[in-house]
């Protein structure tokens, strides 16, 4: 009898666990669709996890990035000499690990050798503190993700971060096989920076699911940039645009508009100035600039701060939307004519169009929103002021091309007349 009761309890626990995991899968699926929506909200990429609180590419860094609000966590994957996929950015373990011997090359070390090492804090390097954390395998990351969802008490508290896997093209099959084995196909983005479009297309055809892909372009030739955006739009959901030039064409509207028209997201790495205009910094002023230019995927080392900035943008956009609809319902242009009024009316219509674009774009910067509100308020104020002046008879002389021409002719006639009279008197 007790054995039967115990079996029933176990069955109930398994069913509940499956239900919780199913809910998590549904929410992750929705998050995947958000990434595939090229005109969707700005997405935050945590570069190698939260390195402000834990070693890069560590399980703790991944957990902390999820808690801070990262939409995507970019992790670097390499293979050991015995074929184990581990998280490591560099070819060697020198910068990020402590305790290594003479051999430091990841591809020449066995997993047993690597797992004996301790990770250094943050980005590692000289002066970084030693930790007790070790180098995780990619499989551990996947299994940890599943356990995290199963152990959470409420689906509402679960994070929905996607993983962006940065790897060498040569190990693509090992990566995709592990993804398939762990049912992670709709939770990972494949970051591919060293393969031609036709190679990616051929590889995609071997997979039992439609993969999410982020490609890479570095350069400052506008034709090359737009061509890459158009070509990659057919095989990828996003493209990482990089340049050393602070005035690079990738920041320009031409490239960004091409991406928008092609239905592909664009990513910028604020966390790596060396490939983001060199002067671009991982701060609020630069996030605002990048979003204003058209980027809707931002890689950062400061997830919590960028999340707070985006939430502030959302709040300001809600206020702007309410104000905008109040204008539509309660304001109509005065019916009168003057040259100034026509100029102000043109400014009003431009501001109206601008504010409509800002509200229709799910990825607007704070400066976009503030500028839109300022422009339409100014246009309305100017129109009303001009209207009142004309009604009161206090409006000044209207200056336009015709009056300027007539004034010039009058001045010329007076000048010629004065010269003529002067010459007459002299005779």
matplotlib code that plots the C-alpha trace (Angstrom):
import matplotlib.pyplot as plt

x = [0.0, 2.8, 4.6, 1.5, 1.1, 4.8, 4.5, 1.5, 3.4, 6.3, 4.0, 2.4, 5.8, 6.9, 3.7, 4.0, 7.6, 6.6, 3.9, 6.3, 8.8, 6.2, 5.2, 8.8, 9.1, 6.1, 7.5, 10.9, 9.1, 7.5, 10.9, 12.3, 9.6, 10.6, 14.1, 12.9, 10.8, 13.2, 11.0, 10.5, 11.9, 15.5, 17.2, 20.0, 22.9, 25.1, 28.6, 29.9, 27.5, 27.5, 31.3, 30.7, 29.7, 31.4, 34.1, 33.2, 31.6, 30.9, 27.6, 27.4, 27.9, 25.1, 22.7, 23.4, 22.9, 19.5, 18.5, 19.7, 17.3, 19.4, 17.4, 20.4, 23.6, 26.6, 29.0, 32.1, 32.6, 35.8, 36.6, 39.3, 41.8, 39.4, 36.4, 34.6, 32.9, 33.9, 33.2, 36.3, 36.8, 40.5, 42.6, 44.5, 43.5, 46.1, 43.8, 40.9, 42.3, 44.7, 46.7, 47.7, 51.0, 53.2, 50.4, 47.8, 46.2, 42.6, 42.5, 45.6, 44.4, 42.1, 38.9, 40.4, 43.3, 41.0, 38.5, 41.4, 41.8, 40.1, 38.5, 39.8, 37.2, 35.5, 37.5, 40.5, 44.0, 46.7, 45.5, 42.2, 41.2, 41.2, 37.9, 36.8, 34.7, 35.7, 35.4, 31.9, 31.1, 28.4, 26.4, 26.5, 25.1, 22.2, 21.5, 21.8, 19.2, 16.7, 17.2, 16.8, 13.3, 12.3, 13.3, 11.7, 8.5, 6.8, 7.0, 6.6, 10.0, 11.8, 14.2, 13.8, 17.3, 18.4, 22.0, 24.1, 26.8, 30.1, 32.2, 34.5, 32.8, 34.9, 33.0, 29.5, 28.3, 29.5, 27.7, 24.4, 24.4, 24.7, 21.9, 19.7, 20.5, 19.4, 16.3, 17.8, 17.1, 14.7, 16.8, 20.1, 21.3, 24.2, 26.7, 28.6, 31.4, 33.6, 31.4, 30.0, 26.2, 26.1, 27.9, 25.4, 22.5, 23.8, 24.3, 20.9, 19.3, 20.8, 19.1, 15.7, 14.6, 14.9, 17.9, 18.3, 21.4, 23.5, 26.1, 29.0, 30.2, 33.2, 34.1, 33.4, 32.4, 28.7, 28.2, 29.8, 27.8, 24.4, 25.3, 26.1, 22.9, 20.8, 22.6, 22.5, 18.8, 18.1, 19.9, 20.0, 17.7, 20.4, 23.8, 26.5, 27.9, 31.4, 33.9, 36.9, 35.7, 33.8, 32.1, 31.6, 28.9, 27.4, 26.1, 24.4, 20.7, 21.4, 22.7, 20.2, 17.2, 18.5, 18.4, 14.9, 13.6, 15.3, 13.7, 16.9, 18.1, 21.3, 23.6, 26.3, 28.9, 29.0, 31.0, 33.8, 34.8, 37.6, 34.8, 32.2, 33.8, 36.6, 35.1, 31.8, 31.5, 29.3, 27.3, 23.8, 24.8, 26.1, 23.2, 20.9, 23.0, 23.2, 19.4, 18.7, 20.9, 18.8, 20.5, 18.0, 20.4, 22.9, 25.8, 26.8, 28.7, 26.0, 22.8, 21.0, 21.7, 20.7, 17.5, 16.7, 17.3, 15.0, 12.3, 12.6, 12.2, 9.1, 7.6, 8.3, 6.9, 3.6, 3.4, 4.2, 1.5, -1.2, -0.1, -0.2, -3.7, -4.9, -3.6, -5.4, -8.7, -8.5, -6.4, -7.1, -5.0, -6.4, -7.9, -5.9, -3.1, 0.3, 3.7, 4.9, 1.8, 2.6, 6.2, 4.9, 2.2, 5.0, 6.9, 3.8, 3.2, 6.8, 6.6, 3.4, 5.0, 8.1, 6.1, 4.0, 7.2, 8.6, 5.4, 5.2, 8.9, 9.2, 12.8, 13.0, 15.7, 15.1, 16.3, 14.0, 11.0, 12.0, 12.8, 9.4, 7.5, 9.5, 9.1, 5.3, 4.9, 7.0, 5.1, 1.8, 3.0, 4.4, 1.2, -0.9, 1.4, 1.3, -2.5, -2.9, -0.6, -2.5, -5.8, -4.5, -2.9, 0.5, 2.2, 5.3, 6.0, 6.0, 9.3, 9.2, 11.0, 8.6, 8.9, 12.7, 12.8, 10.5, 12.6, 15.7, 14.2, 13.0, 16.4, 18.0, 15.6, 16.2, 20.0, 19.9, 17.7, 20.1, 23.1, 21.2, 20.3, 23.8, 25.3, 22.8, 23.7, 27.3, 26.8]
y = [0.0, 2.4, 1.5, 2.5, 5.8, 6.6, 5.9, 8.2, 11.0, 10.6, 10.7, 13.9, 15.5, 14.6, 16.0, 19.2, 19.6, 19.0, 21.6, 24.2, 23.4, 23.6, 27.1, 28.1, 26.7, 28.7, 32.0, 31.3, 30.6, 34.0, 35.5, 33.8, 35.5, 38.8, 38.4, 37.4, 40.6, 43.0, 46.0, 44.9, 46.3, 47.0, 43.9, 43.8, 41.4, 40.6, 40.2, 36.9, 37.2, 39.8, 40.4, 43.1, 40.4, 37.2, 35.8, 36.1, 33.0, 31.4, 29.9, 32.6, 35.4, 33.8, 33.6, 37.2, 38.5, 36.8, 38.3, 41.8, 41.6, 40.5, 39.4, 37.6, 36.3, 36.0, 33.2, 32.0, 28.3, 26.3, 22.6, 20.9, 18.3, 15.5, 17.1, 18.7, 22.1, 24.6, 28.3, 30.3, 33.5, 33.3, 30.6, 30.2, 30.2, 32.8, 35.8, 34.2, 31.3, 30.7, 27.5, 26.5, 24.9, 25.1, 24.2, 27.0, 26.4, 25.3, 23.1, 21.3, 20.7, 17.9, 18.8, 17.1, 19.6, 22.6, 21.8, 21.8, 25.6, 28.4, 31.3, 34.9, 37.5, 39.8, 40.0, 38.4, 39.7, 41.1, 41.9, 40.1, 38.2, 34.4, 32.6, 29.1, 28.9, 26.6, 26.6, 25.3, 23.1, 24.1, 21.0, 22.1, 25.5, 23.8, 21.4, 24.2, 26.2, 23.3, 22.8, 26.5, 26.5, 23.3, 24.6, 28.0, 28.3, 30.7, 31.1, 34.8, 35.0, 33.0, 34.9, 34.3, 35.1, 33.5, 32.2, 33.6, 31.1, 32.5, 29.7, 28.8, 27.6, 24.4, 23.1, 24.0, 20.4, 19.6, 22.7, 22.0, 18.4, 19.3, 21.9, 19.2, 16.6, 19.1, 20.5, 24.0, 24.8, 27.7, 29.0, 29.7, 32.2, 31.0, 33.8, 33.2, 35.6, 33.3, 31.6, 32.6, 32.9, 29.8, 27.8, 28.9, 28.1, 24.6, 24.0, 25.3, 22.7, 19.9, 21.1, 19.8, 23.3, 26.9, 28.3, 31.9, 33.4, 36.6, 37.3, 39.8, 42.7, 44.9, 47.8, 51.4, 51.2, 52.0, 49.7, 46.8, 47.4, 47.6, 44.6, 42.5, 43.6, 42.6, 39.3, 38.3, 39.2, 36.0, 33.7, 35.6, 37.4, 39.9, 41.3, 42.6, 45.8, 46.8, 49.6, 51.4, 54.7, 56.9, 58.4, 55.1, 54.5, 51.7, 54.4, 56.2, 56.1, 54.5, 51.3, 51.2, 51.9, 49.1, 46.8, 47.9, 47.5, 44.0, 42.9, 42.2, 43.4, 45.3, 44.9, 47.2, 46.3, 49.2, 46.9, 46.8, 50.3, 48.8, 47.5, 50.2, 53.4, 53.5, 56.5, 54.8, 54.0, 51.6, 54.4, 55.9, 58.7, 56.2, 53.7, 56.6, 57.5, 53.9, 53.4, 56.8, 55.7, 52.6, 49.8, 47.6, 45.1, 46.5, 44.5, 45.7, 45.0, 46.9, 45.1, 46.5, 50.1, 49.6, 47.9, 50.9, 53.2, 51.3, 51.2, 54.9, 55.2, 53.1, 55.3, 58.5, 56.9, 56.1, 59.8, 60.9, 58.7, 60.1, 63.6, 62.8, 61.4, 64.5, 66.6, 64.5, 64.7, 68.3, 70.5, 71.7, 74.1, 77.7, 78.6, 81.6, 82.6, 84.2, 83.3, 82.6, 80.4, 78.3, 77.8, 76.8, 74.6, 72.8, 72.4, 71.1, 68.5, 67.4, 67.1, 65.2, 62.7, 62.4, 61.7, 59.1, 57.3, 57.3, 55.8, 53.1, 52.1, 49.7, 50.7, 54.4, 56.3, 58.8, 61.6, 60.6, 60.8, 64.1, 65.6, 64.5, 66.0, 69.3, 69.7, 69.4, 71.6, 74.3, 74.1, 74.5, 77.3, 79.2, 78.7, 80.0, 83.0, 84.0, 83.6, 85.8, 88.5, 88.6, 88.8, 91.6, 93.5, 93.3, 90.9, 92.4, 92.7, 89.3, 88.5, 86.3, 86.0, 88.4, 91.2, 90.8, 91.2, 94.2, 95.8, 95.2, 96.8, 99.8, 100.3, 100.1, 102.6, 105.1, 104.6, 105.2, 108.3, 109.7, 109.2, 110.8, 113.9, 114.1, 114.2, 116.8, 119.1, 118.7, 119.8]
z = [0.0, 1.0, -2.2, -4.2, -2.4, -2.9, -6.7, -6.9, -5.1, -7.4, -10.5, -9.2, -8.6, -12.1, -13.6, -11.7, -12.8, -16.4, -16.1, -14.7, -17.4, -20.0, -18.8, -18.9, -22.5, -23.6, -22.2, -23.8, -27.1, -26.9, -26.1, -29.2, -31.3, -29.8, -31.1, -34.5, -34.7, -36.4, -35.4, -31.8, -28.6, -27.9, -26.6, -24.0, -24.6, -21.5, -22.8, -21.2, -18.3, -15.5, -15.2, -12.6, -10.1, -11.3, -13.6, -17.3, -18.9, -15.5, -14.3, -11.7, -14.3, -16.3, -13.4, -12.3, -15.9, -16.0, -12.7, -13.8, -16.8, -19.8, -22.8, -24.3, -22.7, -25.1, -24.1, -25.9, -26.7, -27.5, -27.6, -25.6, -26.9, -25.9, -27.6, -24.6, -25.3, -22.6, -22.0, -22.9, -24.9, -25.6, -27.3, -24.0, -20.4, -19.3, -19.0, -17.3, -15.2, -12.3, -11.7, -15.2, -16.0, -19.1, -21.5, -21.8, -25.2, -24.7, -27.8, -26.6, -23.0, -21.8, -19.9, -16.8, -17.0, -17.5, -14.7, -12.2, -12.8, -10.9, -12.7, -12.1, -11.2, -13.8, -17.1, -15.5, -16.4, -14.2, -10.7, -10.9, -7.8, -7.7, -7.2, -6.4, -9.5, -12.4, -16.2, -17.1, -20.0, -22.5, -21.5, -17.8, -18.9, -20.7, -17.8, -15.3, -17.3, -17.2, -13.5, -12.9, -14.5, -12.7, -9.3, -9.6, -7.6, -10.0, -13.7, -13.3, -11.5, -14.2, -16.5, -20.2, -21.4, -24.7, -25.1, -27.9, -28.7, -30.1, -31.6, -34.4, -37.6, -37.6, -34.5, -35.7, -35.8, -32.3, -31.1, -33.0, -32.0, -28.3, -28.8, -30.3, -27.6, -24.9, -26.7, -26.7, -30.4, -29.5, -26.7, -28.4, -31.0, -33.2, -33.5, -36.8, -37.8, -40.0, -42.6, -46.0, -46.5, -48.7, -46.0, -43.4, -45.7, -46.3, -42.6, -41.7, -44.0, -41.9, -38.7, -37.5, -36.4, -37.7, -35.9, -34.7, -36.2, -35.6, -38.3, -38.2, -40.4, -39.7, -42.0, -43.0, -46.7, -47.1, -50.2, -48.4, -45.2, -47.0, -49.2, -46.1, -44.4, -47.4, -48.0, -44.3, -44.0, -45.9, -43.5, -40.2, -37.7, -36.7, -37.8, -35.6, -37.1, -36.1, -36.9, -35.5, -37.0, -34.5, -37.6, -39.3, -41.9, -39.8, -37.5, -40.4, -41.3, -44.7, -43.3, -40.5, -42.8, -45.1, -42.1, -41.1, -44.7, -44.9, -41.6, -39.7, -36.3, -35.9, -32.9, -31.5, -28.8, -26.4, -24.1, -26.7, -27.9, -30.1, -32.5, -31.8, -33.0, -30.5, -28.7, -28.0, -24.3, -22.3, -20.7, -20.9, -23.3, -25.9, -25.5, -26.3, -29.3, -30.7, -30.3, -31.9, -34.9, -35.3, -33.4, -31.5, -29.9, -27.5, -26.0, -22.6, -19.4, -17.4, -17.8, -14.8, -15.7, -19.4, -18.3, -16.1, -19.0, -21.3, -18.7, -18.3, -22.1, -22.0, -19.3, -21.3, -24.4, -22.6, -21.4, -25.0, -26.4, -24.0, -24.9, -28.6, -28.5, -26.5, -29.4, -31.9, -30.0, -28.7, -31.1, -34.6, -36.6, -36.9, -40.3, -41.5, -43.8, -43.2, -44.4, -40.8, -40.2, -43.3, -41.9, -38.5, -40.1, -42.0, -38.7, -37.0, -39.8, -39.6, -35.8, -36.2, -38.6, -36.4, -33.2, -35.1, -36.2, -32.6, -31.2, -34.0, -33.3, -30.4, -30.0, -29.3, -27.4, -24.7, -26.9, -29.7, -27.3, -25.7, -29.1, -30.6, -27.6, -27.8, -31.6, -31.6, -28.5, -30.1, -33.4, -31.6, -29.4, -32.5, -34.5, -31.6, -30.9, -34.6, -34.8, -31.7, -33.1, -36.3, -34.5, -32.3, -35.2, -33.5, -36.0, -37.6, -41.3, -42.9, -44.6, -47.6, -51.0, -52.7, -50.1, -50.1, -53.9, -53.8, -51.0, -53.0, -56.1, -54.1, -52.6, -56.1, -57.5, -54.6, -55.0, -58.7, -58.3, -55.6, -57.9, -60.8, -58.7, -57.3, -60.8, -62.0, -59.2, -59.9, -63.5]

ax = plt.figure().add_subplot(projection="3d")
ax.plot(x, y, z, "-o")
ax.set_aspect("equal")
plt.show()
